[in-house]
Amino acid sequence: MTSYDFDQERARQILAAAEYSIGAEGGAIKSKDGVSLQFQLLVPNDDYHKALAEQIQTDWAGISVQV
């Protein structure tokens, strides 16, 4: 499996190219055509997976995606 480093700036560029943006009314989540960019992450209920999910949530929040 190929591994990629998280590149927040590149992720922002990809989202901008796909026409996702913060609406004129403000807010913290990117959207396109009125649909917010968000998803739910389901993980096993243990400390390792909870910590991993929290890091994923932090990384995605950095590019204005709600997890």
Beta strands, then each sheet from edge to edge (+ up, - down):
strand 1: 31-32
strand 2: 35-36
sheet 1: 1+ 2-
end
